[in-house]
Every structure is written in C-alpha cells, then in structure tokens.
Amino acid sequence: MKILVLGAGAREHAIVKALLRTGTNKDDLIVAPGNAGIALDAHTEPSLNANDPLAVTKFALEHAIELAIIGPEAPLVAGVSDALRSEGIAVFGPSQAAAQLEGSKSFAKEVMAAAGVPTGMARECSTIEQVADAMDEFGAPYVIKADGLAAGKGVIVTNDRDAALAHAEKFMHIGILVEEYLAGQEVSLFFLADGKTVVPLTPAQDFKRAYDNDEGPNTGGMGAYSPLPWLPEGFVEEVQRDVAQPTVDEMAKLGTPFIGLLYCGLILTERGIRVIEFNARFGDPETQVVLRRLTSSLSGLLYKAATGQLNGAATPDFTKDVAITVVLASEGYPDTSAPNRPIYGLSEAEETGIEICHAATAFQETRTGEEVLVATGGRVLSVVATGTDFASARKQAYAGIEKIQLEGSHYRSDIAAKVAN
C-alpha cells in the first residue's frame, strides 16, 4: 500500500518508524515535507507544501497514494483531507469541519455539552473586561485558553493575575476561553475513529512545563511515558463509553463525521474524569511512546479507520514493555528561538539502544563543503527508550540523551521519575 505522511516533526518521525516496524515497506512510504532524520528512514518531499490542498492532492494522485496520514493540525484546518477525499483517496485525518474540534475550543465545549461529556466550566470572552470578570468568577489558579490554534502555546495556568490577563491580551484576536481550574493527574488517550466507531490505543502522560518539577512556561511537551500504572481499572473503557463514543456520535449528528485520531486530553479529578481538551491528530510527544509500544500493523489500523471498517476490528496490541521519551530543546525554548546550531553525538547516542525521532533538524553545508546536522527549531529531538520497567527505561533514555551535543540545549531530567521509584 502506497502511503503519504504529511508533516515534519518528531510525531511524524514516530509514525514513520512505527509503520516500518509493523510491516510497511520503506519503498511504499513518502513523507512531505519531512526533515533530516525522517529522510534517513523514508523518501521525503521537502518542496511539497503540506498545507496546500491542491498541491497535496495533485502529488497524491501522481504517486498513486492509497492512504494519506495527516500528522499536524494545520493541514487539517486548511482542508487538505477534504481535497484528498474528493479524489477517492483514503485519509486518516478529519475533515476541515470536523477538525474544528481542535481548531475551536468553544466549538469543542458545545459538542461536549450536547454529548453529555464531562468537562470543566468555561466562559467565552471577547474583551479583556469579560476575561477579568470570568477570572473573578472561577478564581485562581486561572486557566486562560486561546480559542484557536496556537502551536501548543495557547494555554496558561497561573496564580499570577497580571500574567493571565497578559496572556489573554496576546490571543484576544482569536478569542479567549476562561475555564475553571481542575486539579488532578493528566492523561492523554488516543482513539482511532472511522466516523461511527472508536478504538482506543494505550494511555500516556506528557510533561508540558519546560523545566523539572513542572516549573517554567508551558511548552508543546518536554517528554512522555506509557503505560500509566496508577490508572484505575476500567479507565479506558470508561473514557470510551463516556467521552470518545458520545463525541463521535455527536459529530456524526452534526453532519461532520470524525474520521482520524481523536486525542482526549483528560484529568482525573476528585469528582471523576473530566475532558480538558480534544485534539484532532496524534499528540506530540505522546505518539513517540504510544506507537513505540504498538505491535499491531499501524497501516492496517489507520486504513480501517480511514475507510469506515473499525466496527469489529481487533483491539490493537501493545508490548508489555514500558516506554519513555525525553525531548531535547534548543536554547531559549519556548520563549525565544536559538539560531541554527550543529548537533553532534547522535550515532553514539543510538549505540546505547535508544531511538531518536527528529523534530526540527536539517543538513547544512559548512564553508568547507561538509554537511552537518543542525537544529532548526525549538523542540529538536525526542529520545525514546523502552524497558521492562521505568527505572531501566529512564536509565537508557538519559544515557542516550547525554551523548548528544547541542550548544545551549536543555531537557527535563524528571520524565517518569515518579513511576520509576
């Protein structure tokens, strides 16, 4: 089966590695635009604009693509999946209309309300005065969310009133939601959806804050681990019954069937499970650990979802091994962007047994004509390790990441530490 993966990050690299590991032939795989690391594992098309519906569809038809897998949210919101589907190509990724489940926080709240999905209270705000009023209603800690896409940086949770108001001011042009603060452990749970049926993958937890002990600003994610040994029995079944299935049912009722990956961002509160947010695609960095543990055919699962065949499909299999991922970020991330800098030591790192998913890398020619790998963005690499327990997986992951040299880079040293003790 000829497969096209759209995207250029560590999530897409993890998808590529999982496809290859579970039976996809390298010659049948194209990634656009890809990055330097992905190019080592698959054919890449750096010049193809993944957010251009016409260009992507033309390319897919020319290359007889049978399954398109859309990684990031931007192509979904741009309508790439609609253009591909109009030409009869199977697409794992929701339509532009269905992607509003991620693209608009207020739309997601409306869907949850109609479907009876448990979530926190929220108020839509279009002025800073409304934001201040809602903050007074809900109290601290303050939860301020940009209503639209913000590259993982649209949310602030803080006791600092001035910081909360400043965040709201920054994103006021796309709308603001002020929400009640929900206390508890966060869980990411992915569901494959074919418009009618949902099939769960395995839970993971990610780490949003930039620094150890959950300090510093929110990021796109600095690490993750899977499975979650502390989850109560029946957790996945409860989320499927009370969250994922009702949401997909409601989307179908609205005439916008959800086909693709329903990412449920959840929190275990004293009052039970609550939804923090939905995303319309695989999460990063949770994908790196969830798919690392998958043993079923990923292409088979995604094709069934894309073609309405999940009803009666076998539950995906996962190895009993645990997985953790640690993100290596460039200097200043997430507040500022460092200049492109060379990366060394990847071969030595891989010799420790870890897997490296590239997020923001490219090959650059030096003055002497030599090609060197450089970091080109905020989150640069995801180091993934597996083991029979979290202590051994952590030991391997950190032994690997310590071999990598990138000037000014930083990473968290406490990923999965609490479950390793």
N, C-alpha and C positions, 0 to 999 in steps of 0.2 A: 504494500500500500504506500503510495507516494504521499508524504506528509510535509506540510509547510507550517513552521512555528514562527509566529510573529513576536518580536521583542529583542531586547539587547542586554538583559540583566542577569543576575545570579539565579533568579527564579526560572528564566528560560533555559539557562545552562543546566539547572537541576532537572527540568523537564526533558531536555535532550539526553542527559545521562541516564535517566530512568527509562526512556524509550529504548535506548541502546541496550541497557541492562536487561530489559524484559522482552527482547525479541525483535525490535525494529532493526532493519538493515541500514547501515550507515549511508549506502548509496541511495536510499529512498527518502532521505531526510534533508530538507533545506530550511535554513533559519535566516530570517530577514528582520533587521539588518545584522543581528549577531554582534559579537565582539571578538577580541583577540583569542580569548580562551575557548569560546564556542567554536571558533574556526579550526581548532585542533581536533574537535570531535565530529564536526559535520560541515557540509558545504554551506557557506554563508553568502548573502547578497547585500553587502553594505550600502549599495546605492538605492535599494528599494525603500521607499518611504512607507513604513508600516501603517501610518495614519491616513494614507490616501486610498479611499475605497476603489477608485477606478484603476489605479496603478497596481494594487494588490490583486484585484480580480483578473486583470489582463495577464499578469505574471502567472497566477494560479492556473488559468486556462491554457496558457502556452506550455506549462510544465506538467499538465495532466494531473494536478493535485487532487487527491481523493479525500483528504482530511486536512482542514486548517485548524490549528490550535492557536488561539489568541491569548498571549501572555499578559500584557499590561492593560490598564483600563482605558488609556487614551484611544486606541483603535476601536474599542467597543463603543465609546461615546461618539466617535467620528462616524459610526455606521458601517465599518468595514465588514462586519459579519452579515449585515443585510445585503450588501453588494455581492458577496460571495454566494450566499444562499439563493439569490435571484438567478444565479447561473447553475444552480443544482449541485453546488459543492457542499459537502458535509462540513459543518463548522462547530467546533467546540468553543462556545462563547455566545453570550446572549445578544439579542438584537439591540439596536440603539435605544429603543423604547424601554426594553427590559433592563438595560444597563443603568437606567435611572435609579434603580435600587441602590446603586453605589453613588451615582453621579449627583443625586439629590437626597440629602439627609431628611428633608421634610417629606419627600415622596415616600421614603422608606418607613417613616413614622406613620404615615397614612395607611400604608399597606399593612403594617403590623397591627394597627388599631382595628382595621377591617377584618383581619385574620384572627384576632384574639391572641396575638403573640405577646408574651410577657416582656415588657421593656420599661425603661425609666420615663418619668415625666419630662416633658420638653416644651419650650416655647419658641416659636419663630419670631425673629426680631429683624426689623429693617432700619432701626435708628439706634444710636448709642444710648438714648434715654430708655428705650424699651429693653435693651440689654441690661442696663443698671437696675431697672425695675425687676426683671426676671431674676437677676442675681440676688436681689434682696429677698425675693420670694423663696428661692431654693436654699439660700445660704451657702457658706463655704464648706468644703472646698468648691471652687467654681469650675464648672465644666462648660467650655465655650468651643463650639464646633463650626467650622466653615461649612456652609450648606452644599458647596460644590467640591470638585476635585482640587486637592491641594498638595499632591505628591507626598502624602503621609505626614504633612506638617500642619494640617488644618485644625488640630485639636490641642487645647491646652487645659490642663487640670492643675489648679493652683489655689493657694490661700491668699495670694497677693492680688488684691482688688485692682490695683493700678495695672498690673501685668495682664490680668484678664480683660480689662477694658481696652488696653492697647492691642491685644490680640484680636479682639472683636473689630476694632477700628481698621486693622490691617486687612481683614477679609470681608468687610461690610459690603463691598461691591458685588460679592456673590451670595450674600445673605448669611445670617447667623442663626444657629440654634443654641439656646442656653438650656442645659439639662440638669436634672438633679444628679448629685454625686452618688454613685453606687459603690459600696465597699465590698471587697471580696477578691478571690482568686480569678484571674482572667484565663479563658480557654479559647483557642481557635479550633473550630471544627469545620472541615470542608465536606460538602455534599456534591456529588455528581447529580445533575438534573437533566431530564430529557423533555421538559415541558409538563410532564404529568407525574413522573416517578422520581424519588430521590434515593440515592445510595450513599451511605456515609463512608468516609475514609477514616483515618485514625486521628485522635485529638493531639494537639501540640500546644505549647505555650511559648510566646515570644517575649522579648525584653525591649520595651520601647525607649526607655531613658538612655541617654548617651553614656553614662558612667556607672561604675559599680554602686551597689546598694540602691539602685533605682534613683540615682541623683542626676541632675543636669537636665537639659531640654529634651523634649520628645523628638524622636527620630523616626525613620522608616522601619526601624528594627535592628537591634545590635546582636541578636542571637536567638536561638530557639532550641527546644528539646521535645522529644516524643519517645514513648508514650508518657502519660501522666499517671503515675502510680497512686496518687492521692485522690483520684476521682471516685465518687460513689458508684456502686454497682448500678447498672441500668442507665447511666448518664447519657450515653449515645442514643439509646432507644428513646429516652425522654425528649431529647432535643429534636430527634427526627419526628416524633409524634406531635410535639407542641410548638415547634419553631419552623423547621425546614419544610415539612409537608404542607402545613397550612399556608405558608408563604408562597410556595409554588402553586398551590391550588388557587390562591387569591390572584396571583399574576395571570393565571390562565383565564380566570373570570373576567379580568380587566381587558382581555384580548391581547395581552403581551406575554405569551408563554415564555418561561425562563428556561433556556437551554444552555448548559455550560456548568460553571463552577459557582455554587452558592457558598460563599465564605461567611460563616456565622461567628461573629466576634461576641463572645459570651462572658458573663461574670456570675460566679456562684455567690449569691448574697445570703444573708440570714433568712430572707423570705423566699429563697429558691433561685432558679436560673432566670437571668434576665439577658436580653439582647442589648449589647452596646451599639453594634453597627452591623450592617451587611456590606460585603464587597462582592463584586460580580466576576471575580477571577481568583486564581491561586494567590495566596498571600506570600509575601517575601519578608522574613526568611523562613517561615514555617514550611514552605514547599520543600526546602532543602533537606529537612529531616523526615517529613511525611513520605515523600517519594523515595528517599534513600532506603526506607524500610519496606517499600512495596515489592511484592514478588509476583503478583498477577501482571498480565500484559497491560501496560498503560495504554498503548494504542488501541487495543481491543475495548477497554473500558470507555475511553473517550469517544471512539467511533459509535459505540452503542448509545451513549448519551446524545451524540450529535444527530443520530438517526432514529430516535424515539424507541429504542429497544432495551431500556433498562428494566422494564417490568419482567420479573422472573430471573433477572441476571444474577449470577453467583456473587456473593459478597466478596469484595477484594481481600486478598491475603496479604498479611504483613509478617515480616520476620519477628521473632521474639526478641531479637537484639534491640537495644536502645540506640538512639541517635541524638547527637547534639551538633549544633552549628554555631560558630563564633564569627562575627563579622569584623573584618579589618577595614577601618575607615580612615580617610585622609585627614590631614591636619585641619583643624577648624570645623570639621563636620559636627553638627548640621548647620551651624550659623554662617560659616563662610566656606569658600571653595579654594582649596590649595591649587597652585599651578601644577601642570603635568610633571610628575616626577617618576624616575625609574624604579622598578620593582626587581628585587633580586631574591634568590633563595627558594624559588618555587619547586625546583627539582628535588632539592634537599628536603623540603617540607613534605613532598609527596612520598619520599622514601620512608617516612615514619608511618605510612599506612593511611593517611588522611586523604580525603577527596577535596579538590578545590573547585568551587564554582565562581567563575569570573562575573563581576557586576559592571565595573567601569574600567576597562583596560583596552589598550591599543598598542600596536607595534609602531615605533617611531625610529626614523633613521637618524643616527648621530652624524656629527661632522666628518667622522672617519668612514662613513658608509656602513657602519654596523647597525643592525636592527636591535633595538632594546625595547622590552616591555615597559609601558608606562601606565600610571594611574591617571584616569581622565575624569574622575567624579568623586562624590562624597563617600558612598559605600563602594569599596574597591573589590573585595574578595569575600567569599564565605568559605570558611574551613569546616568540613563536615567529617565527623568521626563516629564510628559505631563500636559497640562493645556489649559484653554480656551484662554489664551493669554501668551505672552512670559514672562511678568513680574511674573505671578503666577508660570509658569513652572520653571523659574530661581530660584525663592524663594524656591521651593520644592527641586530642584536639589542640591542647595548649603546647604540647611538644612540637606539633607541626607548625603552629602559627608563630612560635618563637623563632623559627628558622627563616621566616620571611622578613626581608628588609625593605622598608619604605619610609623615607625620611618624614618625621613628624606624625606618623600614623599612630592610631590608638585603637584599642579594643577592650571590651569588658572582660574581667578575669573571674567573674562570678556566675557565668552561664551554667545553669543546672546545679549549682553548688548545694542548694538546699535539699535536693533529692539525692545527692551523692553521699550524704552523711548517714 
